[in-house]
Amino acid sequence: MLKALVSVGKLTLPPDGQGAARAFSRIGYEIENALADLIDNSIDAGAHGVEITLFRDDKGIVSVSVADDGRGMTAERLHEGMRFATQTSHETSDLGTFGMGMKTASFSQCRSMAVIARTGTTISACRWTHASMRSWACELLEESSASERFAAAYSALGIPHRGGAVVLWEDLDRMKTGVGESDLDEFLDDLLGRLEVHLGLIFHRFISAKRLVLHLTVRRVDRKMHFPRQVRALNPFGYAVSGKPTYPVDLEASMPGLGKLVLSAHVWPARSADPAFLLGRRTGTHAQGFYFYRNDRLVQAGGWNGALPDGNTADLSLARVAVDLPPGGIDVNVQKSAVQFPASAALALSRAHAGRRTFSGFVEDARKVYAAARRVPQQADGLPLTIGAGVPSVARARIRDQVAKKGGVRTIDFQWRTLPTGQVFDLEPAEDLILLNSKYRPRILGGARGSSADVPVVKTLLFLLLREDLKRSRSSQQQVARLDDINRVLFALVGSL
């Protein structure tokens, strides 16, 4: 029999601050997850409104603020909140749990994080930086400058008079684009789109119930004018009509150590172009699987958690399952983007049932709906074409209204890419793309600033000129000659600019 290990003394080994800072910066948060983690804290503080502002200049993003209209904090409460792994007690309804989220989320994106809080008429502010973490000495910030930065973080919400808190990121090592102004505009446009999808999805129950209003703003540091965008709810189960009349159906799974979990199984209608189905992608294949909620906050969007070893195939793209988790007993990863079940849970989920209705039967039903839609040729259903990415969202909506007020559409996106010299555009019908040659972008822009939604009139005219070509599954010699002629004319025009 092996002897037990015997202690002969103790060492006090405080963590190395510089090493801890490096570890936090590599913890694996994407900016969408990091900001969602901060919003969790705002909701726990009783906030109804949260405003995220990206402050920029011509070269890049200077700082990011997350401002709320919650209860705020006293200086003592703020000091405790700045502690890593604080012992602050939490209610079972809270979205934050470990006292680490604000710090780990922030330092995954920046090297300097300040928190400015108000309670009554008093402002308190503290800051952690990579440098101050070396000695674990949190900075106390002067009230006057903190009050100014507090006020600057609010626009759509209005400055709260008695409460509120602002988290401020500076020295943004994960958000340095190192590009020109036109590319920065494109980066910001893409980032805002990703944030709208992610935050609208994660907090869709709060937004739909009017318990939370979210705004996103890009604000130039040298200008006062800016235009906040309100985030809309993106309900992953928000179809108008089920893909199969007998769904949704509630199944029960007996989970080891937890008891019963209710699995609400849904089948989306086939060929949906609804943003709530696509969730920011071109197809819904990535979004199939389980949607786990805790206290109405989505903590996992899609994936089968081992219940379907051959999952995430296109024929299961219509299958989604909503599950409300109990407040405790199930672990969620640090980023709050995935549930961590024990190995035995996969089998329990796959055996969920309600009478004769089973999980495997649900999976088969979803496959059948998908297969039935595939048997109807896509080309024969006559879906009208409309413009997707590449023009401003307002223009996209108006064009779609002109093309098809109701029903599905086929969306054609524009992308700038490097094409052969002399070729102004190219078509990729299989990918629903019109490509524009980035070599000629400066001339086409005529000195204007580029963005992902630039030259909308040029793109719209080109779309109207080429939409019949995009409908064809094969190219005839006559069509190829016609496209070559159009390219030659446009190249001659671009060369004269």
C-alpha angles and dihedrals in degrees: 000000000000118000120243115250113260124215117228100178147327138257126201106223112179115197119266105249096209092050091048091052091052091048093052091050090056099043093113107251119150112212090253091058093043093054091045088055091055091048088055088061091049092052091048087053091057097257119164095182131042125182124195115197126188108201112206144174129191093286106044151307109319100186143342125221130193110197128183140180096227130126095289122211140267117236090258093050091047092051090053091046091054090057114103111246091002120197093232110146119242133206119234087246093058120111093209118068119161104043090239105087100090093049100041093043092049098046090049085069108027146023096226126049124178128181119204116188135179130204117175104330096325123106120204125182137182135175139203120197131175087253095051091047090065088075096023088239110147113208122237110216129219113257100228097057091039090055090052093051090044091057093044091059093065128073113124093036098042120230111294113235102208108020142005137125135221127202110201124197120197134167090041104200093171094050103049104124098183090205139115124275095264091053090046089056089052092047092051093047090052092045094051090050091052092047093049091053097043099043093039088055100042094048099029094123092052093047095045091049090049090240091122136033116194126194130187121200136180109201129183112227091225097049136060097206116094137145119226117213118214114223113233125212115263106200110195088205095044101117119140095222127019119248088234122029094226092060147128098052130174117233127184126226123193103221120199110252093000108064121218126001121191114226113199103204118205134184115204119215112263122259094016117171092188112134088227088062099041095042094198098319135096093249135021096236093106092052100059122114138038125000108196120197130191117190088345092302114120108236099172128027111196135332129112101244092221094305089111111032091188095044130130093060121136093251090064095049092109095055119098131160126199117209127180110208125210116252093258142015098065123078124226122199120255093262091051090232101113139033117234109215127178115255092258091062095073092063092045091052093048090052095053113134147158111207106305093345110100138183091243089051090053091052091050092048091053090051092050093052090050093047093048091054091049091057089065106076112245091220092055097057091070098222108187118240122240137170120267128172116009103059130063115283093243090055091047091054093049093047091050091051089055093047101042126352091188136022132029128324137193110238122217116201130202123222133178111228138158108267131176117288111273094027112107096179142005135194130230103182093174089059094037090239138141109198123207122200109250089204089074097039096104091052094047090048090052093213095316121129115268126231139157088270099043128137094016094172092054091047093047093050091048090049091052090048094050106032095100089053090052091055093061119093092202133036120232123206088250092054093048090051090050093051090048090053092051091049092051092051093047092046090053089050094048090048090057094054 
